[in-house]
Amino acid sequence: MNPQPLLDRIALVTGGAQGLGAAICLRLAQEGAHVVVADLNLDGAAKTAESVQAETDRRTSAVAVDVTDEEQVRRMVEHTVDTFGRVDILVANAGIVFSGPVSEFDAARWRKVIEVNLVGYFLCAKHVAPLMAEQRSGVIIQINSKSGKKGSYKNSAYAASKFGGIGFTQSLALEMAEFGVRANSVCPGNLLDSPLWVDSLYEQYAQRLGISVEEVRQRYVDQVPMKRGCTYQDVTNVVTFLASDQASYMTGQAINVTGGQEMG
């Protein structure tokens, strides 16, 4: 088995400046890929790119992108090709969450979630698909969520965007199969040790529920049959596999990484 299954592949990762996106960038580079780190936050993307290059000796580049702006997406893909000559792997990771009860949800915020999470994924895939078709090879991976498989309480916009993402992944897989291009989604569970949870969600939920931060965390752990939160490594293990030739007969799938919390 190749110790670096992605050796010299060119990977483009959106939302790559921090959190899971940065972890994906690092893991792909560790597996041999050269990586373009794309993010709305160019300074953050540049820091991630510099860190990944220093740690792995793989080439990296940073580019600013708002995935809802088609011209910026086009330029992002053009930058990748200008820098590295091709695009072998797209990881559509950029995403946002706004939540609230349906009756009080601001329509503009609801649309924003759909624009970033679903339309943004579409635009990125749209602009890499012709290149991959011409190469007759390529992998498109969307970072989805367990909320793409099951409705999410007072989180309708996010769940709708993620359900739509799986439908788009399946449609894309059908359309691109004849060109040797694969498309899959990865559906993580709750990343309970991520900055989003540690810096924000625990405190929000503790105040809303009238319990301690520790009790909030335990409540979410208890929902998982395997009794732990999802980690970046859990997710990047699956991303690496799907990006590699080991998954050459897998397309149109939405793979759960949830410790058994969501099945099927």
N, C-alpha and C positions, 0 to 999 in steps of 0.2 A: 504494500500500500504506500502511495506517495505521502511522505511526511508533510508535504505542503500541497494539498489537493487543488489549490487555486493559484499555483505558481504562475506569475506573470499575467494573470487575468487583470482586466481593468474594471474596477468597481466604482460606481457612483452611488453615494448614500445621501439622501435628503434628510434634513433634521439631524445632521451629524455633529453639531457643535457640542452637545452635552448629553448626559444621561444615556439611555439605551442606544441612541444614534452614535454617540462617541464610542461606546463599547462595541458596536457592530463594526465601525471603522477599524478599530484596533484589532479585533479578531480576524477580519478579512485580511488585513496586512500580515498578521501572524501566520495565516494560512497561505501566504505567498502573493496576495494581490497587491497591485498598486491602486491607491484609493483617492478619489475626489470627494472631499468633504464639502457638502453644500448646505447652506443654512441661511435663514433670514439675518442671523447674527454673524456677520463676516469676521469680526474679531474673534469670536468664539470658535468659528470654523477654522481660522488660521492657527489658533492655539492647539486645537485638536490635531490638525494636519501636522504641525511641527512636532508635537508629542509622539504621534504615531510613527512618523519618519525616524525620529531619534531612537525609538524603542525597537523598531523592526528592520531598519535599513531599507524598507520599501519606499518607493517614490510616492509622494502625496502632493495634492494641490487643494487649495480652498477657493470656493466661489460663493458669492452672495446670490440668493434666490428667494423670491416669494413664489411658492409653487402655484398660487392662484393666478399668477400673471403669465400668460402664455409666452410673451416675448422674452421674459426673464428665463423661463424654462428652456426656450429654444437656445438662448445664449449659454445657459448652463451646459447643455448637451454639446453645443458647438465648442465651448471651452474644453470639455473633456476630450473631444476628438482632436482638437488642435494640440492639446498637451500630450495625449497618450496614443492617438491614432485610431482608437476604437472604443466601444463600450461593450463589455462582456456581461456585466452584472449591474442591474439597477435594484437598489433597495429603497423602496418608497416608504420612508419612515416618518416624514414630517406629519405632525398631527396636533390638534388642540382639543381641549375638553371645556365646554360650558354646560352646566347642569341646572336643573330646576324643574318644578312642576309644570306640566303642559299648559295649564290655565294661566300661568304667570310668565311663561317663557317669551322673552322678547324675540320677535320674528327675525330681526337683523342678526342677533347672536346665533339663532338657530341656523340661518343661512350661512353664517361664517363657518360654522363647524362643517357643514356640507361642502362648502367651497374648499376649505383646506384639506379635509380628510378624504373626500371623494373626488371632487373636480381636480384637485391638485394631483392625486394619484393618476387620474386619467391623462392629464396633460403631460406628466413625466413619461408615462408609458407611450403616449402618442408620439413623442419626439425621439424616443430610443427605438421604437418598433421598426421603422424603416431601415435603420442602420443594422439592427440585428437580423432582419429579414435578408438584407443584402449579404451579410456575413454567413447567413444560414446557420447561425448559432447565437445563443444568448439566454440569459435567465433574468426574469423579472420577479422580484419578491416584494410583496406588500406586507408591512407590519400592521396586522389587524388587531384583534382583541377577542377575548371570550365574549365581549358584548356584540360581536358580529355573529354570534351563534344563538344568543338568548337575550331577550329584552332586559334593559337595565333600568332600575327604579329611579324615577325622576332624572333620567339621563337619556331622554328620547332622541335628541339630535345626534349624540355620539353613537348610540346604537344604530340609528338609521343610517348614518354615514358608513358604519362598519359592515352592516348587512349589505349595503349597496356595494361596498368594496369587494365582498366575496362574489357577488353577482358579476361584477366587472372582471375579476380575476378569472372566473370560469369562462366568460365570453371571450376574453383576451386569449386564454389558453386554446380555445377552439379555433380562433382566427389565426394564431401564430404557429400552430402545430406543424403545418405543411412546410414551414421554413426552418424547422428544427429549433424553435424558440419556445421555452417553457415559462409558464407563469403560475405562481403559487402564493398563498397567503399564510402567514404565521400568526396564530392567535394566542398571545400570552395571557396568563392569569395576572393577579395583582402583584406588581413589583414592590413588595412591602418595605424594602430597604433602599428604594430609589429616592433621589432628592424630592421628587414630586410628593411622595408620601411623607417623608421625614420632615421636610421644610414647610409643608402646607396641609395635606389632607388629614393627617392625624389630628391636628389642632382643630381644623374645621369640624370634623366629625365628632370630636370630643365635646366641643361646645354645643353642637346641634343635639347630641344624644344625652348630654349631661353626665358623661362618664369620663374616666381618665384616658390619657393617650395610650397607656399600657393596655387598658381594657379594650380600646378600639382595635389595637393591633391583634390582641388575642381573639377578638370576635372574628376578624378576617382570617386568621390562621385556622380557627375552628371550622370554617366553611370548606376547607380544603381536605379531602380524604388523606393526602400525604402529610398534612399538618405542618406545612411551611409555605412561605411565600415563594413566588417565582423570582429567579435571579437572572441577571444579565447573561451569565454563562448558560443557563437553561435555554434562553432564547437564541444566543449566538451559536450554540451547538447545532440547532435546527437550521438556522440561516446558512451556516457553513455547509451542512449536508445538502440542502436544497440547491445551493449555488454550484455544487460540485458535480462531476460526472457520475458519482455514485447514485444520484437521483435522476439519472437520464431518462427513466421511464415514468417519472412523476410530473404531472401537470394538471392544472385546474383544481388543486387541492387546497384545503384550509386546515392546517395542522394545529391542533390544540397543544399548548404547552401550559397546562393548568393544574398539574398534580392530581388529576381526576375530578376537578371541580366542574369541568364541562367535558362531556363525552359525546362522540359521534359527529 
